[in-house]
């Protein structure tokens, strides 16, 4: 019932996939965790699977990021007399179109690019990492999505088109609301299944200060923003019981900011409104000795949120 926002023939396939048992279809049956993930993904536009990346692979991802960033930085420095690295480049349209390996991301209100997010790609340019690609494709969330899309669109396949790292340093101002594919049309009769899915894998433990409500830059989502406005009217229609309306209101258009542990995976549809949050978290101070003096963490300004 909750997936009737989609076209009826697609809704039937979704229902069958999410409810079929291992006895009736052993080859394509999904684990309970995968079913919950896909249900959340289809209903709210966002799905999460915890600890999808092992601690070993989190460490390997850090190593790949560090090596790739150092390679690009050293390469750029070797090309100029002034040894200009990635973070030293003054942002302009010329640079944005010149490098396929990385791009700067910022919000329109902030013109200071010193703390902007760097989007490093290991597929769009001349450098790739097949081992990392293979590992990402093998995780449960991606395998569940491939099973879903294969069932919905047998003549098509869900494939990896880009892989890389988001490097967001402390004081990063965050992004503006946007979608990764397209905005939902007002006149759409049914909610569309997005041909684009973004997979975020946290390779650092994100942090949140409950008092100041600051984070280390985790992504913010608007749940249900992928749903056709026509279907939204049915969600909130008068024919619904009061209990049902209250249930819908708990998640529909709710703004959430998941705080991920290292290895957690969040996947979201291309139509979902979202933005990269600001890195405004301040590392707590610690007492150094008995005289009451406090020392700040020396690496506070160097800490980066890698997703």
Residue pairs with C-beta under 8 A, 6 or more apart in sequence:
2 43
3 11
3 14
3 15
3 39
3 42
3 43
4 11
4 231
4 234
5 190
5 191
5 227
5 228
5 231
5 234
5 235
6 14
6 42
6 190
6 191
6 192
6 193
7 190
10 152
10 193
13 151
13 152
14 42
14 148
14 152
16 151
17 28
17 30
17 38
17 147
17 148
17 151
18 30
18 35
18 38
18 39
20 28
20 29
21 29
22 29
28 147
28 151
30 38
30 144
30 147
31 140
33 49
33 140
34 49
34 140
34 141
34 143
34 144
34 147
37 47
37 48
37 49
37 140
37 141
37 144
37 267
38 47
38 144
38 145
38 148
40 46
40 47
40 48
41 47
41 145
41 267
41 268
41 269
42 148
43 224
43 251
44 223
44 224
44 251
45 221
45 223
45 224
45 225
45 226
45 227
45 268
45 269
45 271
45 272
46 221
46 223
46 256
46 266
46 267
46 268
46 269
46 272
47 141
47 266
47 267
47 268
48 258
48 264
48 265
48 266
48 267
49 139
49 140
49 141
49 264
49 265
50 261
50 263
50 264
50 265
51 261
51 263
51 264
52 139
52 140
52 141
52 201
52 263
52 264
52 265
53 61
53 135
53 139
53 201
53 203
53 262
53 263
53 264
53 265
54 263
55 262
55 263
57 135
57 263
58 203
58 262
58 263
60 132
61 132
61 201
61 203
61 306
62 203
62 306
64 122
64 129
64 132
65 120
65 165
65 167
65 203
65 306
68 120
68 122
68 127
68 129
68 165
69 86
69 120
69 165
69 167
71 127
72 86
72 101
72 102
72 120
73 85
73 86
73 87
74 85
76 84
76 85
76 86
76 89
77 83
77 84
77 85
86 102
86 118
87 114
87 118
89 95
90 113
91 104
91 106
91 113
91 116
95 104
96 103
96 104
99 125
100 121
100 124
100 125
100 126
101 120
101 121
101 124
101 125
101 126
101 127
102 118
102 119
102 120
102 121
103 118
103 119
103 121
104 113
104 116
104 117
104 118
104 119
105 116
105 117
105 118
105 119
105 166
105 175
105 276
106 113
106 116
106 117
106 173
106 175
107 173
107 174
107 175
107 176
107 275
108 176
109 173
109 176
110 116
110 173
112 173
115 169
115 170
115 171
115 172
115 173
115 279
116 172
116 173
117 166
117 167
117 168
117 172
117 175
117 276
118 166
118 167
119 164
119 165
119 166
120 164
120 165
120 166
120 167
121 162
121 163
121 164
122 128
122 129
122 132
122 133
122 163
122 164
122 165
123 133
123 160
123 161
123 162
123 163
123 164
124 162
124 164
129 163
132 163
133 160
133 163
136 142
136 160
136 163
136 199
136 201
137 143
137 160
139 201
139 265
141 199
141 265
141 267
142 199
142 267
145 158
145 197
145 267
146 157
146 158
149 156
149 157
149 158
149 193
150 157
150 158
152 193
153 193
158 197
165 306
165 307
166 276
166 305
166 306
166 307
167 304
167 305
167 306
168 217
168 276
168 279
168 304
168 305
168 306
168 307
169 279
169 301
169 302
169 303
169 304
169 305
170 216
170 279
170 281
170 300
170 301
170 302
170 303
170 304
171 279
171 280
171 301
172 217
172 276
172 278
172 279
172 305
173 278
174 217
174 275
174 276
174 277
174 278
174 279
175 275
175 276
176 275
177 222
177 273
177 274
177 275
178 273
178 274
178 275
179 270
179 271
179 272
179 273
179 274
180 196
180 198
180 268
180 270
180 272
180 274
181 194
181 195
181 196
181 269
181 270
181 271
182 270
182 271
183 271
184 191
184 192
184 225
184 226
184 227
184 228
184 229
184 271
185 228
186 229
187 230
188 228
188 229
188 230
189 228
189 230
190 228
190 230
190 231
191 226
191 227
191 228
191 231
192 228
192 271
193 269
194 226
194 269
194 270
194 271
195 270
196 269
196 270
197 267
197 268
197 269
197 270
198 267
198 268
198 270
199 265
199 266
199 267
200 219
200 260
200 265
200 266
200 267
200 268
200 307
201 263
201 264
201 265
201 307
202 218
202 260
202 261
202 262
202 263
202 264
202 265
202 266
202 306
202 307
203 262
203 263
203 306
203 307
204 216
204 262
204 304
204 305
204 306
204 307
205 260
205 261
205 262
206 215
206 216
206 217
206 218
206 259
206 260
206 261
206 305
207 215
207 216
207 259
207 281
208 214
208 215
208 216
208 218
208 257
208 259
208 281
209 215
209 281
209 282
212 282
214 278
214 280
214 281
214 282
215 257
215 259
215 277
215 278
215 279
215 280
215 281
216 279
216 281
216 303
216 305
217 276
217 277
217 278
217 279
217 281
217 305
218 257
218 258
218 259
218 260
218 277
218 305
219 257
219 258
219 266
219 274
219 275
219 276
219 277
219 307
220 255
220 256
220 257
220 274
220 275
220 276
220 277
221 255
221 256
221 257
221 258
221 268
221 272
221 273
221 274
222 253
222 254
222 255
222 272
222 273
222 274
223 251
223 252
223 253
223 254
223 255
223 256
224 232
224 251
224 252
224 253
224 254
225 253
225 271
225 272
225 273
226 269
226 271
226 272
227 235
227 252
232 252
235 248
235 252
236 245
236 248
236 252
240 248
257 277
258 264
258 266
260 266
260 307
268 274
279 305
282 300
283 296
283 297
283 300
283 303
285 294
285 295
285 296
285 297
286 294
286 295
286 297
287 293
287 294
288 294
288 295
